[in-house]
Structures are given as C-alpha cells and as structure tokens.
Amino acid sequence: MYFVDHKNKKIHQQQFAGDKCGFLDTPVSEREFTKSKSYVETLEMSEGFRICSYCQTPQLVM
C-alpha cells in the first residue's frame, strides 16, 4: 500500500514510512492512501511526484 503526500509530492511505502520521510508536517487533508500502482505511476509521470528514498526498506533505529 502506498501513502501519498500531496503537500511534498512524495510517494511512500506505507509499511516502511517513518520520521525520516518528512511528512509529519503534512496536514491529514493532504494525505492519501492507495493500493493502485498505476495511480502512483501516473502521479510520478504527469504530476511530478517522486518516490521517497527513505521508506523503500525498513528504517532501523539505533
């Protein structure tokens, strides 16, 4: 499942999203959850969204 941050134009992997991703200041009204890979690809290609580099794998806390 994907977490779409419309404020920062980032797409997160919901299961790995964390503090490093930088979405904490995004209002709830600008957050969206989707399972649609085609929708995510459309956001990337035509809307300028980018995949978050921090949440592609689990974030480790040390």
Biotite code that builds the C-alpha atoms (Angstrom):
import biotite.structure as struc

atoms = struc.array([
    struc.Atom([0.000, 0.000, 0.000], chain_id="A", res_id=1, res_name="MET", atom_name="CA", element="C"),
    struc.Atom([1.196, 3.496, -0.818], chain_id="A", res_id=2, res_name="TYR", atom_name="CA", element="C"),
    struc.Atom([0.977, 6.671, 1.223], chain_id="A", res_id=3, res_name="PHE", atom_name="CA", element="C"),
    struc.Atom([0.759, 9.765, -0.989], chain_id="A", res_id=4, res_name="VAL", atom_name="CA", element="C"),
    struc.Atom([1.915, 13.072, 0.480], chain_id="A", res_id=5, res_name="ASP", atom_name="CA", element="C"),
    struc.Atom([0.306, 15.734, -1.708], chain_id="A", res_id=6, res_name="HIS", atom_name="CA", element="C"),
    struc.Atom([1.981, 18.627, 0.127], chain_id="A", res_id=7, res_name="LYS", atom_name="CA", element="C"),
    struc.Atom([5.540, 17.449, -0.535], chain_id="A", res_id=8, res_name="ASN", atom_name="CA", element="C"),
    struc.Atom([4.705, 15.463, -3.693], chain_id="A", res_id=9, res_name="LYS", atom_name="CA", element="C"),
    struc.Atom([6.205, 12.260, -2.331], chain_id="A", res_id=10, res_name="LYS", atom_name="CA", element="C"),
    struc.Atom([5.058, 8.665, -2.527], chain_id="A", res_id=11, res_name="ILE", atom_name="CA", element="C"),
    struc.Atom([5.872, 6.421, 0.429], chain_id="A", res_id=12, res_name="HIS", atom_name="CA", element="C"),
    struc.Atom([5.698, 2.697, 1.061], chain_id="A", res_id=13, res_name="GLN", atom_name="CA", element="C"),
    struc.Atom([3.162, 2.761, 3.887], chain_id="A", res_id=14, res_name="GLN", atom_name="CA", element="C"),
    struc.Atom([4.663, -0.170, 5.788], chain_id="A", res_id=15, res_name="GLN", atom_name="CA", element="C"),
    struc.Atom([8.114, 1.474, 5.957], chain_id="A", res_id=16, res_name="PHE", atom_name="CA", element="C"),
    struc.Atom([7.221, 5.183, 6.258], chain_id="A", res_id=17, res_name="ALA", atom_name="CA", element="C"),
    struc.Atom([8.788, 6.878, 9.258], chain_id="A", res_id=18, res_name="GLY", atom_name="CA", element="C"),
    struc.Atom([10.162, 10.102, 10.704], chain_id="A", res_id=19, res_name="ASP", atom_name="CA", element="C"),
    struc.Atom([12.968, 10.415, 8.130], chain_id="A", res_id=20, res_name="LYS", atom_name="CA", element="C"),
    struc.Atom([10.395, 10.648, 5.328], chain_id="A", res_id=21, res_name="CYS", atom_name="CA", element="C"),
    struc.Atom([9.469, 14.210, 6.302], chain_id="A", res_id=22, res_name="GLY", atom_name="CA", element="C"),
    struc.Atom([5.691, 14.000, 6.133], chain_id="A", res_id=23, res_name="PHE", atom_name="CA", element="C"),
    struc.Atom([4.961, 14.864, 9.768], chain_id="A", res_id=24, res_name="LEU", atom_name="CA", element="C"),
    struc.Atom([4.054, 18.472, 8.895], chain_id="A", res_id=25, res_name="ASP", atom_name="CA", element="C"),
    struc.Atom([1.689, 17.402, 6.097], chain_id="A", res_id=26, res_name="THR", atom_name="CA", element="C"),
    struc.Atom([-1.954, 18.031, 7.073], chain_id="A", res_id=27, res_name="PRO", atom_name="CA", element="C"),
    struc.Atom([-4.242, 14.997, 7.128], chain_id="A", res_id=28, res_name="VAL", atom_name="CA", element="C"),
    struc.Atom([-6.280, 16.589, 4.334], chain_id="A", res_id=29, res_name="SER", atom_name="CA", element="C"),
    struc.Atom([-3.226, 16.316, 2.044], chain_id="A", res_id=30, res_name="GLU", atom_name="CA", element="C"),
    struc.Atom([-2.505, 12.637, 2.818], chain_id="A", res_id=31, res_name="ARG", atom_name="CA", element="C"),
    struc.Atom([-3.887, 9.782, 0.775], chain_id="A", res_id=32, res_name="GLU", atom_name="CA", element="C"),
    struc.Atom([-3.578, 6.002, 0.905], chain_id="A", res_id=33, res_name="PHE", atom_name="CA", element="C"),
    struc.Atom([-3.877, 3.802, -2.166], chain_id="A", res_id=34, res_name="THR", atom_name="CA", element="C"),
    struc.Atom([-3.129, 0.291, -3.367], chain_id="A", res_id=35, res_name="LYS", atom_name="CA", element="C"),
    struc.Atom([-3.088, 1.322, -7.037], chain_id="A", res_id=36, res_name="SER", atom_name="CA", element="C"),
    struc.Atom([0.349, 1.069, -8.627], chain_id="A", res_id=37, res_name="LYS", atom_name="CA", element="C"),
    struc.Atom([-0.995, 2.605, -11.845], chain_id="A", res_id=38, res_name="SER", atom_name="CA", element="C"),
    struc.Atom([-2.258, 5.663, -9.923], chain_id="A", res_id=39, res_name="TYR", atom_name="CA", element="C"),
    struc.Atom([1.157, 6.055, -8.284], chain_id="A", res_id=40, res_name="VAL", atom_name="CA", element="C"),
    struc.Atom([2.870, 5.773, -11.675], chain_id="A", res_id=41, res_name="GLU", atom_name="CA", element="C"),
    struc.Atom([0.534, 8.440, -13.083], chain_id="A", res_id=42, res_name="THR", atom_name="CA", element="C"),
    struc.Atom([1.415, 10.783, -10.213], chain_id="A", res_id=43, res_name="LEU", atom_name="CA", element="C"),
    struc.Atom([5.112, 10.221, -10.920], chain_id="A", res_id=44, res_name="GLU", atom_name="CA", element="C"),
    struc.Atom([4.923, 10.682, -14.676], chain_id="A", res_id=45, res_name="MET", atom_name="CA", element="C"),
    struc.Atom([2.440, 13.529, -15.034], chain_id="A", res_id=46, res_name="SER", atom_name="CA", element="C"),
    struc.Atom([2.224, 15.282, -11.663], chain_id="A", res_id=47, res_name="GLU", atom_name="CA", element="C"),
    struc.Atom([5.897, 15.475, -10.629], chain_id="A", res_id=48, res_name="GLY", atom_name="CA", element="C"),
    struc.Atom([5.644, 13.217, -7.579], chain_id="A", res_id=49, res_name="PHE", atom_name="CA", element="C"),
    struc.Atom([8.710, 11.239, -6.568], chain_id="A", res_id=50, res_name="ARG", atom_name="CA", element="C"),
    struc.Atom([9.274, 8.043, -4.638], chain_id="A", res_id=51, res_name="ILE", atom_name="CA", element="C"),
    struc.Atom([10.610, 8.632, -1.118], chain_id="A", res_id=52, res_name="CYS", atom_name="CA", element="C"),
    struc.Atom([14.107, 7.184, -0.807], chain_id="A", res_id=53, res_name="SER", atom_name="CA", element="C"),
    struc.Atom([13.808, 6.637, 2.954], chain_id="A", res_id=54, res_name="TYR", atom_name="CA", element="C"),
    struc.Atom([10.927, 4.179, 3.072], chain_id="A", res_id=55, res_name="CYS", atom_name="CA", element="C"),
    struc.Atom([11.800, 1.594, 0.452], chain_id="A", res_id=56, res_name="GLN", atom_name="CA", element="C"),
    struc.Atom([13.209, -0.651, 3.198], chain_id="A", res_id=57, res_name="THR", atom_name="CA", element="C"),
    struc.Atom([12.653, -0.760, 6.980], chain_id="A", res_id=58, res_name="PRO", atom_name="CA", element="C"),
    struc.Atom([14.144, 2.155, 8.915], chain_id="A", res_id=59, res_name="GLN", atom_name="CA", element="C"),
    struc.Atom([16.420, 0.993, 11.702], chain_id="A", res_id=60, res_name="LEU", atom_name="CA", element="C"),
    struc.Atom([16.615, 2.876, 14.987], chain_id="A", res_id=61, res_name="VAL", atom_name="CA", element="C"),
    struc.Atom([19.962, 2.692, 16.745], chain_id="A", res_id=62, res_name="MET", atom_name="CA", element="C"),
])
